[in-house]
């Protein structure tokens, strides 16, 4: 049976058109962009072109794009690099409770280095509370970091408002755009974004490539020191095939994002309506309307997420869950807990995220089996009580 | 090793669990174990004839290995004497399943503990052994830390303006029928109303009990509110789970304490 993949938030396949366009740079135009001969020039031309396209994609300038080994590195540079560079101005950073786990771990690291971190709570649908954000700002605050959308529950954050507030207060604004890129237009000028992380894979480009956007006049300390590539901000020979891959992925996005997002919205709305209609004691996690077009996130009373995931695995359907039993720490998802769920509720969650290569048939397949999977596990459960 | 890298035997018991259900009768004992942190709750029922276990059933809320280990335990114990079953331990169960991922060896492998508890309960009932004394009477609940500090900043002693609770995650302490009624009324304003009680159920009038059951109010039983936390206003509640003897934080926007 064909594998139905509904976990696009965790990894995406590389678009075949991207693969086709990037292979040339693995063997023909393989040069080092720093080299002064023709092979080197071919590589540096490709690097320049890529930088230009990606800058345009987010309404930035070319010299505001720094290539990294992925979004994690971009986030490290954007937050840690900025904090270390600006520690004389203050030692306080504000972020949300539902940032990606990588940012929570960076926060712990910065606390050990002497920084103070305030985390802003979110409401029951996962939206950052602006009043609470503003009240946390002190004269020591140097940076606000709030992701564009939750990588788990898909709630979109009020990025424009946060950018405006940060600009008024003279505080740098960093956003992790990974969950939202390719699903919503990004405009760093309009939204007053000063630092931002992007990943190539989330645009259907190859993994191992990302971008840190840094607005002119903002400065960070480099995290990786070496031969001085990327204006000294990110040393190491540039991954030209990967970077070209990201550029090709952006080119495709420019043409196809609008229609693609409409298609995902259709899938999402169908999944949400049908699951909530057909499965008793089921709930939607995240915002009812302000959510990523690709994201449907449910919870079911009385059952546990890993069991849900295993059941789908047997049916050749790939899904994801916020249950503790699938996490490295055996703690339930911090995002679901931040929305106010109890542990037992967070355990019973199911995340379905769609993407470019899904079809209506895939949605039919998963919707057909959800009620049976839930019923079977509830029949085993000592805590499920029918209402 | 990945936490879901299961042996074929584990997967078989997950897909086709043996002995699902409950047992009833004077010759039946039940053991329940659970760990709220990793989210597994297991119930093992055994039927006993003299010294022998003649039947076993289970129900489990939990991950694949939690379901498989309880299923396997019920298979292993039928025919055993009580002494033999008391000797059966977690690693015997895991071995019989061709092993478990290391991270699942602890909290998803409590079936043997549930079995031992069932046997102990049976022996107590038969008078073989004396029950351990229950923990001394619970200490009188003191006042909630933060109640005064956050008064009117998310802590409310009366609800005179329900629309102000729109979309607020509201925690209500059960203090009598008025608090139950308030909880039900607030579901018109917000999806998230939690009624907290130290008891196993909410004691109220039959009429309110029925309305409560039909409402979207989430019950949080055997729990106490220890402390209210937040910057400037209510943001979190520190809850104590009496049964599990554990504390955890719950994100809320409002706490209603009707005295």
Interface residues (C-beta under 8 A of the other chain):
Chain A: X97 X118 X121 X123 X124 X132 X135 X136 X302 X303 X304 X305 X306 X307 X309 X310 X314 X323 X324 X325 X326 X327 X328 X330 X331 X332 X337 X338 X339 X340 X342 X343 X344 X347 X379 X380 X381 X382 X383 X384 X387
Chain B: X3 X4 X6 X11 X14 X15 X17 X20 X32 X36 X37 X38 X39 X40 X41 X42 X43 X59 X60 X61 X62 X63 X64 X66 X67 X103 X104 X107 X108 X167 X169 X190 X191 X192 X213 X214 X218 X220 X230 X231 X232 X233 X235 X236 X248 X250 X251 X252 X253
